[in-house]
Amino acid sequence: MCTTTQDDPDDLILELKPLHHPRLYGTAGCETWTVCFSPDGSHFAWSMGYGLVKVLRWRPTSNNGADSDYGEAQTLNCDHTVWGMAFGPHLPNRCEEALLLVTGLGTGVIKVWAVSSGQLLFNLAGHTSVVRDLAFAPNGSLTLVSASRDKTLRIWDLVKKGAQSHVLTGPSYWVFKCSISPDSSMIASVCNLDSKAYLWSLRSHTLIRILKYDHERTMISCDFSMDGALLAIGSHHATTGWWLDLWDPYTADHLTKIEDCDACMCKNDNLLTALSFSPVAPQLAFKDYRALQIWDMEQDKLVFESDQNRVSGICCAFHPLGSIIATGCRDGHVKFWRVPRLVPSLRHLCRTALRHAVSTFQVRALPLPKKLMDFLTYRTVPKKKVLRCTEHYS
């Protein structure tokens, strides 16, 4: 089921192959639409297509980053295509091994599983179309947010069994992705065609604001930085290529516009498929049709470029320690890549510690010099950035 590569120049350390190979390239149903690590990094979940999910115990080693012995793997049969997944905290009043995994299906049903036993605990019903994404609140509660093609988000409290979910309405298109801020106060979501990003209050279940773009684009993904002070939004257009935008979620200020390499040919044919902030470093990973890339914000350059397989990866997820990133592919494979070991600066660590608990408005109220104020609020990041690929970087 898996193949390990130790001395690959592209830093590929592990590849997992699906049980059922695609009958034909482009055949629907075999895609790995989602991958995720558990919050403590002990487990990895992989949607391998055809309604199957494999949950593996993740055992890091000093040599290649992963142990190929997965004797305790669980296979969950969801019966329908799995579009979204998320690990949750332990259920109260249960054994310590009761790690939860939720899977969002094409039918609109969300299944809640006990990882240790592979037992289906219960279903969550309410969505009327594909559940495209799922996220648990980082504060350790059993609060779950789901995003669906029925144009809604739902907030579930899994502690209150049988309780009705809170429905967030407003978007006019499919809700593709959702992300919860590290302090569990905000939800960010994007739809596929409305050229907007939505910010919601997880506490009051209301719309905070809408981030609008001035021209048409297809929204792909969104993610908060490790301190919650930045919101990254990925989008693309069929004729002009892709963009990564950094926003201040508190003030709605558009901080940075990052564009695809302007020296590459066929830029308009290179579409973005996924993005993810590192949980430990000032790095933003993203997958487009050309490669998996990682941009280091402190060095202001690409520090990683690999997986150069056209239209391969469609999702990515960091390990909680930030040392490995997994990508899911259209043919059902999963690949694990070694992330460059870069030590964040002391000033960045201090900024992260402060901003995790302090909003932009609160920082601005402090009697600080302008340069320090700009640094703490990420106003020192370039307003516009063209990310040259490694071939054209100079």
C-alpha positions as CSV (number, residue, x, y, z in Angstrom):
1,M,0.0,0.0,0.0
2,C,2.9,2.4,0.6
3,T,6.3,3.1,-1.0
4,T,9.1,4.9,0.9
5,T,11.7,7.0,-0.8
6,Q,14.6,8.1,1.4
7,D,17.1,9.9,-0.9
8,D,14.8,11.6,-3.3
9,P,16.1,15.0,-4.5
10,D,12.6,16.4,-4.3
11,D,12.4,15.5,-0.6
12,L,9.6,13.0,-1.2
13,I,9.8,10.8,1.9
14,L,6.7,8.6,1.5
15,E,3.9,7.8,-0.9
16,L,0.7,5.9,-0.2
17,K,-1.1,4.2,-3.0
18,P,-4.9,3.6,-3.0
19,L,-6.5,0.2,-2.9
20,H,-8.3,0.8,-6.1
21,H,-6.5,2.3,-9.0
22,P,-8.3,4.6,-11.4
23,R,-9.7,2.8,-14.5
24,L,-9.0,5.8,-16.7
25,Y,-7.3,9.1,-16.1
26,G,-10.0,11.6,-15.2
27,T,-12.4,8.9,-13.9
28,A,-14.4,10.4,-11.1
29,G,-14.5,8.8,-7.6
30,C,-10.9,8.0,-7.1
31,E,-9.6,11.4,-6.0
32,T,-8.0,12.2,-2.7
33,W,-10.1,15.3,-2.0
34,T,-8.8,15.7,1.6
35,V,-6.0,14.7,4.0
36,C,-5.4,15.7,7.6
37,F,-3.3,15.1,10.7
38,S,-4.7,14.8,14.2
39,P,-4.0,17.8,16.4
40,D,-1.3,15.9,18.3
41,G,0.2,14.5,15.1
42,S,-0.3,10.9,16.2
43,H,-2.7,10.0,13.3
44,F,-3.2,10.7,9.7
45,A,-6.4,10.4,7.7
46,W,-6.6,9.9,4.0
47,S,-9.6,9.9,1.7
48,M,-8.5,7.4,-0.9
49,G,-11.5,7.6,-3.1
50,Y,-14.5,5.3,-3.7
51,G,-16.0,6.2,-0.2
52,L,-13.0,4.8,1.7
53,V,-10.9,6.5,4.4
54,K,-7.7,5.1,5.8
55,V,-6.6,6.2,9.2
56,L,-3.0,5.5,10.1
57,R,-0.9,5.9,13.2
58,W,1.9,8.4,12.3
59,R,5.3,7.3,13.7
60,P,8.0,9.8,12.9
61,T,11.6,8.6,12.7
62,S,14.9,10.5,12.5
63,N,15.7,9.1,9.0
64,N,12.9,9.7,6.6
65,G,10.1,11.2,8.8
66,A,7.7,8.3,8.8
67,D,7.6,4.6,9.7
68,S,6.2,2.4,6.9
69,D,4.7,-0.1,9.5
70,Y,1.0,0.7,9.7
71,G,-0.3,-2.4,11.4
72,E,-2.9,-0.4,13.4
73,A,-4.5,1.3,10.3
74,Q,-8.3,1.6,10.2
75,T,-10.3,1.5,7.0
76,L,-13.6,3.4,7.3
77,N,-16.2,2.7,4.6
78,C,-18.3,5.8,4.2
79,D,-20.3,4.4,1.2
80,H,-20.1,7.8,-0.6
81,T,-17.4,10.1,-1.8
82,V,-15.6,11.8,1.1
83,W,-15.0,15.5,0.3
84,G,-14.1,16.9,3.8
85,M,-12.5,15.5,6.9
86,A,-11.3,16.8,10.3
87,F,-9.9,15.3,13.5
88,G,-11.5,16.4,16.7
89,P,-10.7,16.3,20.5
90,H,-11.6,13.3,22.6
91,L,-15.2,12.8,23.6
92,P,-15.9,13.5,27.3
93,N,-16.5,10.6,29.6
94,R,-14.8,8.2,27.3
95,C,-11.4,6.5,27.2
96,E,-8.3,8.5,26.2
97,E,-8.1,6.6,22.9
98,A,-11.5,7.9,21.7
99,L,-10.1,10.3,19.1
100,L,-12.8,11.6,16.8
101,L,-12.8,11.8,13.0
102,V,-15.6,13.5,11.0
103,T,-16.1,12.9,7.3
104,G,-18.3,15.0,5.0
105,L,-20.0,13.1,2.2
106,G,-21.4,13.9,-1.2
107,T,-24.9,13.2,0.2
108,G,-24.7,16.1,2.7
109,V,-24.3,13.7,5.7
110,I,-21.5,14.1,8.2
111,K,-20.3,10.9,9.8
112,V,-18.6,10.9,13.3
113,W,-16.2,8.1,13.9
114,A,-14.2,6.8,16.9
115,V,-10.7,6.3,15.4
116,S,-9.4,3.6,17.8
117,S,-12.2,1.2,17.0
118,G,-13.3,2.4,13.6
119,Q,-16.9,2.5,14.9
120,L,-19.4,4.9,13.5
121,L,-20.8,6.8,16.5
122,F,-23.5,8.9,14.8
123,N,-24.5,10.9,11.8
124,L,-25.1,14.7,11.5
125,A,-27.9,15.5,9.0
126,G,-29.0,18.9,7.8
127,H,-27.0,19.8,4.7
128,T,-28.8,19.1,1.4
129,S,-25.7,18.9,-0.8
130,V,-22.0,18.0,-0.7
131,V,-20.2,18.8,2.6
132,R,-17.0,20.3,1.0
133,D,-15.0,21.1,4.2
134,L,-15.0,20.6,8.0
135,A,-13.1,22.2,10.8
136,F,-13.1,21.8,14.6
137,A,-12.5,24.8,16.9
138,P,-8.9,24.9,18.0
139,N,-9.9,25.7,21.6
140,G,-10.4,21.9,22.3
141,S,-14.2,22.1,22.4
142,L,-16.4,19.8,20.3
143,T,-17.6,22.7,18.1
144,L,-17.6,21.7,14.5
145,V,-18.0,23.9,11.4
146,S,-19.1,22.5,8.1
147,A,-19.2,24.1,4.6
148,S,-21.4,22.8,1.9
149,R,-22.5,23.2,-1.7
150,D,-26.0,24.0,-0.4
151,K,-24.6,27.5,0.1
152,T,-24.5,27.4,3.9
153,L,-22.2,26.8,6.8
154,R,-23.4,25.0,9.9
155,I,-22.1,25.1,13.4
156,W,-22.5,21.9,15.4
157,D,-22.0,21.3,19.2
158,L,-21.2,17.6,19.4
159,V,-21.5,17.7,23.2
160,K,-25.2,18.2,22.9
161,K,-26.3,15.1,21.1
162,G,-29.3,15.7,18.9
163,A,-29.1,19.5,19.2
164,Q,-29.9,21.5,16.1
165,S,-27.0,23.1,14.3
166,H,-26.7,26.9,13.8
167,V,-27.1,27.7,10.1
168,L,-25.0,30.6,8.5
169,T,-26.6,31.8,5.3
170,G,-25.8,34.6,2.9
171,P,-23.6,33.3,0.1
172,S,-25.2,32.8,-3.3
173,Y,-22.7,30.1,-4.4
174,W,-21.2,26.8,-3.2
175,V,-19.2,27.2,0.0
176,F,-15.8,25.6,-0.8
177,K,-13.7,26.1,2.2
178,C,-13.8,27.2,5.8
179,S,-11.1,28.0,8.4
180,I,-11.3,28.8,12.2
181,S,-9.0,31.4,13.8
182,P,-6.6,30.1,16.4
183,D,-8.5,31.9,19.2
184,S,-11.7,30.3,18.0
185,S,-13.4,33.6,17.6
186,M,-13.8,33.8,13.8
187,I,-14.7,31.6,10.8
188,A,-13.5,32.5,7.3
189,S,-15.2,30.9,4.3
190,V,-15.0,31.2,0.5
191,C,-17.4,30.3,-2.2
192,N,-16.5,29.3,-5.7
193,L,-17.7,32.1,-7.9
194,D,-18.7,35.2,-6.0
195,S,-15.2,36.8,-5.7
196,K,-15.7,37.3,-1.9
197,A,-14.5,36.0,1.4
198,Y,-16.8,35.9,4.4
199,L,-15.9,36.4,8.1
200,W,-18.3,35.1,10.7
201,S,-18.4,35.2,14.5
202,L,-18.1,31.8,16.0
203,R,-19.4,33.1,19.3
204,S,-22.5,35.0,18.1
205,H,-23.1,33.0,14.8
206,T,-23.4,36.3,12.8
207,L,-21.7,37.8,9.8
208,I,-18.8,40.1,10.7
209,R,-17.8,41.4,7.3
210,I,-17.3,40.5,3.7
211,L,-13.9,40.9,1.9
212,K,-14.6,41.9,-1.7
213,Y,-12.4,41.8,-4.8
214,D,-12.7,44.2,-7.6
215,H,-12.8,41.7,-10.4
216,E,-14.1,38.2,-11.1
217,R,-12.2,35.3,-9.8
218,T,-12.8,31.7,-8.6
219,M,-12.2,31.3,-4.9
220,I,-10.3,28.2,-3.9
221,S,-9.2,28.2,-0.2
222,C,-8.6,30.2,2.9
223,D,-6.5,29.8,6.1
224,F,-5.5,31.8,9.2
225,S,-1.9,32.2,10.1
226,M,-0.6,30.6,13.3
227,D,-1.3,33.7,15.3
228,G,-4.6,34.6,13.6
229,A,-3.3,38.0,12.5
230,L,-3.4,37.1,8.8
231,L,-5.9,35.5,6.6
232,A,-4.6,33.9,3.3
233,I,-7.1,33.6,0.4
234,G,-6.3,31.7,-2.8
235,S,-8.1,32.3,-6.0
236,H,-7.6,32.1,-9.8
237,H,-9.0,33.1,-13.1
238,A,-8.9,31.0,-16.3
239,T,-7.2,33.7,-18.4
240,T,-4.8,35.4,-15.9
241,G,-3.6,32.7,-13.5
242,W,-3.7,32.6,-9.7
243,W,-3.4,35.0,-6.7
244,L,-2.6,34.6,-3.0
245,D,-4.0,37.5,-1.0
246,L,-3.1,38.3,2.7
247,W,-5.8,40.2,4.6
248,D,-6.0,41.6,8.1
249,P,-9.1,39.8,9.4
250,Y,-9.7,42.4,12.1
251,T,-9.6,45.6,9.9
252,A,-10.4,44.1,6.5
253,D,-7.2,45.7,5.1
254,H,-5.8,44.1,2.0
255,L,-2.1,43.7,3.0
256,T,-0.4,41.8,0.2
257,K,-1.2,40.5,-3.3
258,I,1.0,37.6,-4.4
259,E,1.0,36.6,-8.0
260,D,2.2,33.6,-10.0
261,C,5.7,33.6,-11.6
262,D,5.5,36.1,-14.5
263,A,8.4,34.5,-16.4
264,C,6.7,31.1,-16.8
265,M,4.9,30.3,-20.0
266,C,1.2,29.5,-20.1
267,K,0.6,31.4,-16.9
268,N,-3.2,31.5,-17.7
269,D,-3.2,27.7,-17.7
270,N,-1.8,27.4,-14.1
271,L,-4.6,27.2,-11.6
272,L,-4.3,27.1,-7.8
273,T,-5.8,24.0,-6.0
274,A,-4.9,24.4,-2.3
275,L,-3.1,26.4,0.4
276,S,-2.1,26.1,4.0
277,F,-0.2,28.1,6.6
278,S,2.5,26.3,8.6
279,P,1.4,25.7,12.2
280,V,4.9,26.6,13.5
281,A,6.7,29.0,11.1
282,P,6.0,32.0,9.0
283,Q,5.5,29.9,5.9
284,L,2.6,29.6,3.4
285,A,2.3,26.4,1.3
286,F,0.3,26.3,-1.8
287,K,-0.3,23.8,-4.6
288,D,-0.9,24.9,-8.2
289,Y,-0.8,22.9,-11.5
290,R,3.0,23.2,-11.7
291,A,4.2,22.3,-8.3
292,L,3.9,22.3,-4.5
293,Q,5.6,25.5,-3.2
294,I,6.4,27.0,0.2
295,W,6.9,30.8,0.6
296,D,8.8,31.9,3.7
297,M,7.5,35.3,4.7
298,E,10.6,36.3,6.7
299,Q,13.0,35.6,3.9
300,D,10.4,36.8,1.3
301,K,11.2,33.9,-1.1
302,L,10.3,30.4,-2.1
303,V,12.1,27.9,0.1
304,F,10.6,24.8,-1.4
305,E,9.3,23.7,-4.8
306,S,8.5,20.1,-5.6
307,D,5.8,17.7,-6.8
308,Q,6.1,19.0,-10.3
309,N,3.4,16.8,-11.7
310,R,0.7,18.7,-13.7
311,V,-2.8,18.6,-12.2
312,S,-1.7,16.1,-9.5
313,G,-2.2,17.6,-6.1
314,I,-5.6,18.9,-5.0
315,C,-5.2,19.3,-1.3
316,C,-2.4,19.8,1.3
317,A,-1.9,19.6,5.0
318,F,1.0,20.3,7.4
319,H,1.9,18.0,10.2
320,P,1.4,19.9,13.6
321,L,5.2,20.1,14.0
322,G,5.5,21.7,10.6
323,S,8.2,19.3,9.4
324,I,6.2,17.4,6.9
325,I,3.5,18.3,4.4
326,A,1.1,15.9,2.8
327,T,-0.6,16.3,-0.6
328,G,-3.6,14.4,-2.0
329,C,-3.7,13.6,-5.7
330,R,-6.4,13.2,-8.3
331,D,-5.5,9.6,-8.8
332,G,-6.0,8.7,-5.1
333,H,-2.3,8.8,-4.0
334,V,-0.9,10.7,-1.1
335,K,2.6,12.1,-1.0
336,F,4.6,13.3,2.0
337,W,7.3,15.9,1.6
338,R,10.0,17.0,3.9
339,V,9.7,20.7,4.7
340,P,13.0,22.7,4.9
341,R,14.1,23.2,8.5
342,L,14.1,27.0,9.1
343,V,14.3,28.6,12.5
344,P,11.9,31.5,12.9
345,S,13.5,34.7,14.2
346,L,13.1,35.7,17.9
347,R,11.2,38.8,16.9
348,H,8.7,36.8,14.8
349,L,8.1,34.4,17.7
350,C,7.5,37.4,20.0
351,R,5.1,38.9,17.5
352,T,3.2,35.6,17.2
353,A,2.9,35.2,20.9
354,L,1.5,38.7,21.2
355,R,-0.9,38.6,18.2
356,H,-2.4,35.2,19.3
357,A,-4.1,37.0,22.1
358,V,-4.3,40.7,20.9
359,S,-6.3,42.0,18.0
360,T,-5.1,44.6,15.5
361,F,-7.3,47.3,17.2
362,Q,-5.7,46.5,20.6
363,V,-2.2,46.7,19.1
364,R,-3.0,50.1,17.6
365,A,-4.0,51.4,21.0
366,L,-0.6,50.7,22.4
367,P,1.9,53.6,22.7
368,L,4.4,52.1,20.3
369,P,6.8,53.6,17.6
370,K,5.4,53.4,14.0
371,K,8.0,50.9,12.8
372,L,7.2,48.5,15.7
373,M,3.5,49.0,15.1
374,D,3.8,48.2,11.4
375,F,5.8,45.1,12.2
376,L,3.3,43.8,14.8
377,T,0.4,44.3,12.4
378,Y,2.2,42.8,9.4
379,R,2.3,46.1,7.5
380,T,6.0,45.5,6.6
381,V,5.0,42.7,4.2
382,P,5.4,43.8,0.6
383,K,2.2,45.2,-0.9
384,K,2.7,43.3,-4.1
385,K,4.8,40.2,-4.7
386,V,5.6,38.1,-7.7
387,L,6.7,34.7,-6.6
388,R,9.3,33.6,-9.1
389,C,9.7,29.8,-9.4
390,T,13.1,28.3,-8.7
391,E,13.9,28.2,-12.4
392,H,13.4,32.0,-12.8
393,Y,14.4,33.1,-9.3
394,S,17.5,35.4,-9.2
